C-alpha cells in the first residue's frame, strides 16, 4: 500500500471503530471479523451503514453488508 492508501484505510478503521462504545480504536484492523466483536448487534450494522453514507457518500444495503466477513471486506465496498 502507498501512503495515501494507508491514510484512507486508517481513517476508515477509525470511523468504523467510532461506532462502538467498548471497542478500542486500535483493536480494529482490516482482518477483524466484525460479527465476532462482543458489541456487534443489528444496531451496529445500521450505525456502520449510516457512517458509510455520511462519510463516504455511498449507500450500501444490508445484503452487501451481510456478504462481508471482515472489516476489510467492508472497506473494499467503500473504496470501489
Long-range contacts (C-beta under 8 A, 24 or more apart in sequence): 8-79, 9-75, 12-75, 12-78, 12-79, 13-71, 13-75, 15-51, 15-55, 16-48, 16-51, 16-71, 16-74, 18-51, 19-44, 19-47, 19-48, 19-51, 20-44, 28-71, 29-71, 30-70, 30-71, 30-72, 30-75, 31-70, 31-71, 31-72, 32-70, 32-71, 33-69, 33-70, 34-68, 34-70, 34-71, 34-74, 35-69, 48-74, 52-77, 52-78
